[in-house]
Amino acid sequence: MSKVSIIKCEDYEPSRVNEAVHQSLELIGGLQTIVKSGQRVLLKVNALMGIEPEAAVTTHPAVVAAVVKEVKKLGAKPLVGDSPGNALANMLQILEHTGIKKAVEAAGGEIIKFQEAGVAEFPSPSNNKRIKIIHLSRTAMEADVIINLPKLKTHNFTLYTGAIKNLFGCVPGFNKSKYHLMAPRPSAFAESLVDILQITKPKLNIMDAIVGMEGNGPSAGDKRTLGAIMASADAVALDAVCSVAIGYKPFDIDTIKIANKRNLGEGMIKKLEMVGTPLSEITQKDWKHPISIQQLTKYLPGFIDRLSRPFSRFIRIDPVIIQELCKKCLICVNNCPAKTIHYKNGKVEIDLKHCIMCFCCHELCPYKSIKLEKSWLVKRLGLGQEESF
C-alpha cells in the first residue's frame, strides 16, 4: 500500500522546515531506505522562472536545503537542477534569483546544468502516437536516484501541478514548446507527462505545500498558505492527496487518472495509507481553481471535438497582452509553441485566430502582463476564475 506522510509546517523558518522534512521522511520509512552512501542524488526542483521565493512560484530554498542536508547525512552527493520554462533563460541566474543556489551551496549541495551532457531520447512507454520520442536531460537521467521536489500550485492548462507535472522540467530547451504543439489537448499532453514519470522513476517525492498557489497558476495566481510538507515514494499517491487538499477529486486531474490506470502509482484515496497529520486538518475546499476551455471539452471523443471547432470562437479563454504592463522582454514571443505571438512596430500582439490556448505565454510572463479573457459565452456560463491585476 502506498504511504503518504503529512506534516504541518506553518512557515519557512529553517529549523521548522528541517524538522518537518525529517519527520515526513521518517514516517514513510526513512531516507536510508532510498539513498545509499556514494550515490549521486538529483533533487529535481521547480525553478520555473527567476523570481523571489516569497512569490510561491518555485520550490522554496528552505525546503531544498533541508533535503540536501538529509542526503548528505547518508554520505551521498546531492545535485540540484531543473530546466526553466523559458528555453532561452540562464538557469544559474534563475537559481540565484529564487534563492535556491545560495541555499544549496550553503547546505553542501551542488548545482548542475541539465543541458551540459545533451539530451537522451526514449521511446514513449505508452506508444503515444502524438509524442513518440521523449527527450530528457542526459545529466538528469545519469543520477543514481531522483528525488522530486515540486511546489503545490494550480495550473491553467493541467488544472494542478505537483509531483508528476514537475518532472516535465527534465525536458530541456524548446522540446517543451514542441510537446504543447504536438499535444494541444490537456488529456493528450497528460499522457506524455505520465510517460516522463514512467521513464524517470523518481524514488521519492517531497511536496513544498507550505505556501502554494491558487487561481490562475502556475505563476500568475495568488499565493495561499496550506501549511504542510508531504512526502511519498509514490508520485501518483502524493498528487492524489495534494489534489484533495485543495478541493479537487483526484481523477479530475488527467495525470493522476492516467498514471493510476497505467498502474504507475495509486490515485485512489481510500487505498492509501496516510500518516502524520490527518488530511482533513489541512484540506481547504475553497481553494480557487483555474479553468481552460479544453477542460470543458476534454471528455468529448476526438471526432466531436473536431466538429465543434467552427464554433470555438464562442467558447474561448484567450491570452491578451496588457500593453501598459508589457516590458517587451519577448519571452512570450520566443516560447510560444504555435508561434502566434509577434513583435511588430514596438508592440507585442497575439494572433488569437491560431492560438492553441496552452497559456504558456501567461505562465512564463515575469511581469503578469498577460491576462486571460473569457469569451461572452464562457462569462454567461459563469466559468473560470477572474484575474486581478
N, C-alpha and C positions, 0 to 999 in steps of 0.2 A: 504493500500500500504506500502510495506517495505521501510524503510528510512535508508540511509547510509550517515554518515557525513564524510567529508574530510577536514582536517585542515593541512595547511602547517606547517612544523616544520623542520628547517634546520639541527639541531644537537641535542645532548643530554644534553645541558646546562639545569640544573634542573628547573629553573624558566620558561624557554621556554616550556619545556615538561609539567610542571604542568598546564600552561595556555592552551596548545594545547589539553591536555586530558580533561580539564574542558570545553572548548569550544565544543569539539566533543560530549560531553555528553549533554550539554545544547541544541545543535541543534537537538537532537533526543528525546527531552522531559525532560531531566534531570535525574540524577541517583535516585532521590527521588521517581520516578515512579516505580522503580525496587527494591530498597533496603529500608528496614524499620529498625527502631531502635531496637536493641536487637538481630537482626538476625546474624547467623554465615554465613559469605560470603566467599566462596572459590575463590581465584584468581588462576586459572589454568594457570601457566606459561609454556613456553617452556624452559626446562633445560635439553636438550639432553645430554650434557656432561660438564665436568668441564673445562671450557675454558674462557679466558678473554672476557668481553662483547664486546670489540672492534672487535672481530673476526666475529661478526654478525651471530653467530650460535644460540644464545639463546635470549630470551626476555631481553631487556636492563633493568638493575636495576632502571634507572631513570624513566622508564615508569611504572614499578611495584610499585615503591614508590609513584608515583603520584596517582595511582589508590587506593593504601592503604589509602592515605590521604583523598581522596574523600569518601571512605567508612566510615572512622572514623568520618567525619563531620556529618554523619547521625546517629551516635550513634550505628552503627553496628560493628561487630567484624571481621576484615579482617584476613583470614587464607590463607597462600600461600604454594602451594605444586605442586609436579609433581613426576613422576617415570622415571628414566633415561632409555635410550636405552640399555645401558649395565646393564643387570639384576643383576650383582654382585657388581655394584658400590655403594659407600656410598653417599646417596642423600644429606646429610648435607655437606659433603666435596664438592660436585658439586655446591651446592648453595653458598658456601663460595668462590669457585674459580670464579664463574660467577659474584660475587659482589651482588647477589640477597639477600642473608641472611643479610648482613650488612645493605643494603638499606631498607629492610623490617623492621628490628628491629629498625632502626633509625626513621622510619616513624610511628612506633607504631603498626606494624602488628605482626603476629605470624607465624612461620614456622611449618608446620605439615608434618608428615610422612605418606605417602599413605598406607603403609603396616601394620601400627600399629594395626588396628582393623580387619585385614584379608580381605578376598575377598567376595564380594557378587555376586551371579550368577543370570543372567537374560536370559530368552529365547529370541532368536532372534526375534525382532518385525516384520521382513520381512520373517520369516520362512526359513531363509537361510539354505540350505541343506549342505553346507560345514562347517560353524561355527554355530552350533545350539545353543550353550550356550555362552553368553558374560560374561567374568569375569572382574569385575570392583572393584576398591578400595572401600571398605565399608566406610572408612574415608571420601573419596571424596563425596560419594553419601549421606552421612549424613548431608552435608551442606544445609542450607536453600535456598541459592542462589549460582549458579555457574557463575562467570564472567571469560570468556575465554580470555587469553592474548597471542595470537600467535605472531610469528615472520614471516614476509613475506620472503619466500625463494622458490627457485626451488627445485625439488626433483627427483632423478634419477629413482625412481620407480613409483611415482604418478604424476610426472611432476611438480606439485606445492604443497606446503604445507602451509596451513593457518589455518583458524578457525576450519574447520571440522577435518582436519588431526591432529591438536594439541590435540584434545580430546582423541587420541589414548594413550596419556600419563596417562589416567585414568585406563588403563590396566596395572596392576603391574607385576613385575617379568618376568619369562620366557614365560608367556602366549603370549607376543608379538611375540616371535620367532615362537611359535606354530601356530599362526594365519597366518604368512607368509608361513609356510609349508602347511597348510590346504587350503590356497587360493593363489596359486602361480601366477595366472594371475592378472594383475592390476585391471581389472574390477570386479573380484570376491572379491579381497581384499577391494576394494572401497565399495562394498555392506556392508561389516562388519563395515567399518568406519562410514558409514551412520547409521547403526544400533546403534553404540555408540552415535552418535549425537541424535538419536531419544530417547535413554534411558536417557542420561544425561541432556538434555534440558537446555543448558546454557541460562540464561536470558539476557546476554549482552556479546558482543564480541568487544574487542578493539585491533586493529592491530598495532603492532610496525612495521611501514613501513618507519621509518626514514632512517635507513641503513638496507638494505636487502641483499639477496644473489642471484647471478645469476650463470649460468653454472651448474656444477655437484654438486648441493646441495644434502642434506641439511647441510653438514658440510665441504665438501671439495671444494666448489665452491669459487667464488670470491665475496667479499663484494661490494656492489654498493648502492649509495645513491638514494633513491626515495623521501625522504623529506616530509613524511606525517604521521599523526596519523589518523586512520579511525575507526569508531565505528558504530555498528548496533545491534539491538536486534535480527536480523535475520542473523545467521551464513552463510547461503547459499548466501544471498544477498551480505554480506561483501566479501565473497570469489569471487563472480562473479565480483564485482567491482575491487578487487585487481588483479584478473587474467587479466582483460582488461588493467589495469595499467602497466602490464609487458608484454604486447603483445600477450596474448592468447585470444581465443574466449572462453567464459565461459564453453560451453559444450564440449570443448576439454578436460576438466578436469572431470574424471569419477565421483568424489564425488559430484561435483556441478550438473552434469546431473542426477545422480541417486536421490539425495536429492530433486531436483526440481520435478522429476517425481513422487516422493512419497508425494509431497505437504508439505514438511518439511520446505520450505522456497522458496524464489523467486530467480531463477537463470537467468531470462531474463532481461537484462539491460534496455530495453525500458519500463519495467513495474515497475522500481524502482524510488523512489524519492531520488535524491542526493542533499545534502545541503552543504553549505560551499564553499570550493574551487572547481571550475569545474574540472571534471575528466580529461579533455583534458590538463590541466595545469601540471599534474603530470605524465601523461602516457609516457612511454618510450618503444616504439615498438621494439627497437634494443636490449632489454634485452635478454641476452643469455639463451637459453633453453637447458635442458638436453634431452636425448632420451634413452630409453631402448628398447631392441628387442621386448619385449612384446607389446610395444606401436605400433609396426609395424603390429602386428597380432591381436590386441585386438578386432577388428571388425569382425574377421572371426568366423563363427559358430564353436562350440566346435569340431565337427567331422572333419572339415577341418584342424583345428589346430592339432589334433591328427595325421592325415595323413601326415602332413608336418614335424613331428618331426624327421623322419630319416634324413632329410636334414638340421636339426638345426645347425649342425657343420659349415655350410657355412654362416649362418646369426646369428651372436652372438656378444654380447659385454660382455667380460669376465673380472672379477676382477683378477688382477695379483699382487703378492707381489713384491714390490721394496725392495729387500733384504738388500741393504745398508742403507735404512731408517728404517727398521723394528727393533723395540726395544724388541720384543718378550714378550710383555705385555700379550698376549694370549686373549685379549678381543674378537678378531675375532673368535678364536677357541671356546671359551666358549659360544658365542652368535649366531653362525651360525645355522639357522633353520634346514638346511639339513644335518648338521654335516659332511660337506665335506672339512673342513679346519683342518689340522693336524700339530702337532709339533713333528718332528722326527729328531733325530741327530742334535739337536741345530738349526733347521731351520723350519720356518712356510711355509707350502705349501698348495695350493688349488687344490682339485681334481675336475677339470673343467668338467669332464665327468658327474658328478652328481650335479653340481651347478645349482640352480634354478633361478639364475640371479635376486635375490631380492635386492642385493647390500647392505645388512645390514652391511657386513664387511667394505665396503667403507665408509658407513655412520658413523660407530662407531669408526673407527681408529683415535686415537688422534694425530697421527704423520704423517698423509697423506702418509702412506707407501703402500697404495693400489691404483693402477691406474686401469682405465677402458680401456681395449684394444679391439679395434674393429677388427672383422674378415675381411679378404680381400674383401669379397663381400660388407660388410657394408661400408668399406672405398671406394670401387669403386662407390657405390651409393651416396657417399658424405653425409652420415647420421651421426648425433651426433656431439657434441662439442668436440674439442680437449682439453685435460687437459695439464696444465703447471705445472711444478714442480721446 
